[in-house]
């Protein structure tokens, strides 16, 4: 355990080496440093896990140094390992390493190989600080750090300005959330006098009664941060555009790790939400809304990465809903299984895209299943887990969430009902993606020249996506308020319905996109159908509204006021002074008669005033 | 007398540098570099707490009081370091009158060092003027196309505010004389001056306006964009890096301690100006198409945090303001160096004529990215510590204004990233075939500033513990 600090430090060292050498190292050395540093972290994390389990799951703390010491505000850089951070560290280093390994092959042909791994390592470092920090300020360091790396990596191919636009959009939109979060920290500090996570959770329970307003406000501000980072309504619009980044980036940052940071934050601060039922309900509603909106949007995308992006959004919606309805452990469980299967899906999509020379439109693919067997089977397994087919990892986690949501107060049936519809849509769009991409007629000839560095991660992730749910999540028992994953007590039709809905979705998907026995063409071609398709495809018009309400007015004002209206005051003052100067100059004619006449006039005036005539 | 020697060294060194041009055109810059190096080494030998106290004009109670506490030390060290940066950054930029250029540079620095150490108000005012006149020449002689207008605007703003400062000082001394029968300009004596509340308010306002013009805060900020944009790189580095800090220093050292009650009465309007500066400055920065002008306006935004923090007047916020002053000095100096390098290579500052420069000059791109990231307040770098502490402290005092200023966090990202996009990213401009990347000379100072910002971000305690005794000594609320 004493080596815990090495876990975040290794990727940081990797970053520093790659950053300072500025691309002067040969590619294979860069690959060794880039992937090796994360692999090393994963090994240390594995050793820590053994020790953690042997120690009976006792939390471990390691204080590195006092970051700031001002006026009683003394945040330390302290690492805190409990069941929750252990799961997160496992996902980040484990899945992170596999994605780095994959990227060594995927990025081999690209410019800026070293820069890529420098950013990736920096990201892993920041993400680890986010989950290991025992202080909200350290968490915030990681929180902003991952946002920065996300920006740098979305815009990695920076000579294309559309990538730059997507990158900036991601940074700015998440920064809006971050600002809410920062305000939450200020308020928390004002009320409790600390930003230490464990101390503030304990303090909150002492200081506030259930339903306390200030606690609700803090919880909602933190939720503001979470919706930004985790791409939930209403700050979700950046995620689909973030797919401009290289595919390993999408897998690591925009599927497996960073976007789940919001889920981690709320799970970590769960005591605040337990004290504020309103805030917890808000979490559930945000999750449900996002889940619903994103599922429909995913159904209408044609770009394989955007399908996966909306799918990620909706799966995180599941996690938020789980947190909101009190299925705390299930949310983290789903976070983990989702990391496995969504990373798998992105990486197999990456292999397909690379084999098709960067074609991303699924309708220009087709018939690939014989030619690209490993990506095909990977994607089938990933989709099965995404759709939560029984026995896959996704089934175990999603099933608990759905069943628990049914028990949630009076609105439980609504939560369950809408979430089941979304689950149906999930398997429907998964089926669509598989059948359109891999079956039917071949549209583009694939060229698969991926080496073991690319297929090995796919195989390993496929195993995890299938079997990763069988073990449950023992470490969470002591951390989460619901005491870990319990055996389910539901019986009867509800259980069967919940389990069979995904299969039903799959069958419908097969009939539409596989055997083509059901035709939806008439529906799509009809006027309302076309309108609805476009509405969903655009992500329910959020971008359109934000563009008109915020972006355009801001830019117009900026254009109008480029020369700063305040400066007018001074320009006018200067002009008046100059004008007065010109008037005064007029009197200076150089003619003696004029001066004498003025003088006389002046004297007369003065005399009249003195004699009180005027 | 060590502090006096430090200032005299710079003044005398300036004259030597000026005359040395007779021997060789390259001599002045080497002399100036040497003078700064010696001054820096000499500063390292001056312990905190050093004080010079000598009679000057005893008849009017004017003395030569120079004192070095933690705050002064931090500011003087920053001054000398950025002086070095300024000399290095103008190494090849200045083409004529090398001697006079270095003379002005060193004299400005001497004035600034005096401002940061003088504890006699008359002496302070003398140094206040000493730093301005050479700066006027730096802009007017070696500036860009609109230099005459910019220099005149700079001069008028600072002279009028300087006049206000002089009146306020004289009035303070007079009222203190009326109350005690002693004429004194000594800071320590005036600290305890017993002045009626309404008089104190107006005197406070005089000091306040004089210093926020320098800071600058909205609505007195309009000189800044022209002056910074038109000045030669060294001038911009010193203006933004150091001269703005004299305004902030004045607020911390004089305005609140001299008139604690009046200043607290004025807290809300002052903090409002701070918050407005943060947001409006950032918004103006975004509106610009001139690289250098954008960086210039970003200073208005960043110094708004300082104003907000000083008037929140608790340890968190004031310490945050101190960190912000130092961190902003590095980040903005570096960005002005990038701006200067681009202007020298492309002969334009318009971002519309740039684009994709990262491909042509990757080192320059990486450097620009680093400092943009720093200036948007990324945790782990110094600026974040400053802004976070200011906001955290201000939040304890006034929630709505803190929320308003926090919007600056978003605006900073908007203008910072747009700067990067329009200059270094995007499709490479076909009109630019190749530009020289940063060489060893530029990179060496850039790396130093990067290390400084990382250090400030990771272990700000080095600076915070130096300034802590000063801040608590000035009566800042805990």
Interface residues (C-beta under 8 A of the other chain):
Chain A: X22 X23 X65 X66 X67 X68 X69 X70 X71 X72 X73 X137 X140 X141 X144 X145 X148 X151 X155 X158 X159 X160 X161 X164 X165 X167 X168 X171 X172 X175 X176 X178 X179 X182 X183 X185 X186 X187 X189 X190 X557 X558 X559 X561 X562 X564 X566 X567 X569 X570
Chain B: X153 X218 X219 X221 X222 X225 X283 X284 X286 X287 X288 X289 X314 X315 X316 X319 X320 X356 X358 X359 X362 X363 X366 X373 X378 X379 X380 X384 X385 X388 X389 X391 X392 X393 X395 X396 X402 X403 X406 X407 X409 X410 X413 X414 X417 X418 X421 X424 X425 X426 X427 X428 X458 X459 X460 X461 X464 X465 X468 X478
